[in-house]
Amino acid sequence: MILLTPDIHARLLANGLKPEVDYAPVVKLFNPVGAATWLASELDEDGDTLFGLADLGFGCPELGSFSLSEITSVRLPFGLGIERDILFEGQFPLSVYAEAARLAGSIVLTERLLRQAAQRREVWRCACAHSPAAWPGGGPKE
């Protein structure tokens, strides 16, 4: 299986040019016979270094960089390799997936957990913008 179609490659590369933005994941890669899952939102100009959320199935998903060539080279039982979830569409910024995965201990999440994480993030952002009392420590002192 081709892990990155030309469209996905172009979107990841474009996102990599502005790494300060909290993009939604563009692609989900997974081990079809194991627990490993990767959500990638950016590709470095080197064409190999992806940035996103990685979960190797040990209960502690991490944000960081990972190598496309290493993922592509993985050989699994029955002649399988790492695959792309062809139905995946990132619906939330990567930080929301990371928060939900931290809470659950895994990227493989229910839609409910993702929505809750997004809601908490939005509620906090709105509360801080409209009410300094909601800021950590009660906000600035006069």
C-alpha angles and dihedrals in degrees: 000000000000104000097200120036116205089259094050091044091052093048092049092047092049090051090050090061090064104037094166091074119091097230127188112249112271099198139022118208123188146176106247092206100036146035102267116121132170129193112195126195102167141033123205121232089255087073092230110066113085124189122210146085119322126194117180092181099261096114098258114089113193138200112231149094127306136178121255091201092054092049091047092051095055111117117201134187118289091029092289128143137189111301138206120238098236092194096051118119118176106232100175137040114274090251090063091052089048093051093047091046090050090053094046097035090233143065090229094092140164119247087241093062092049092050091048092051092048091047094051090048092050094044090051092048092050094044092051093047095050104031122037088194088070092059118105107276092015096288129266118346119229 
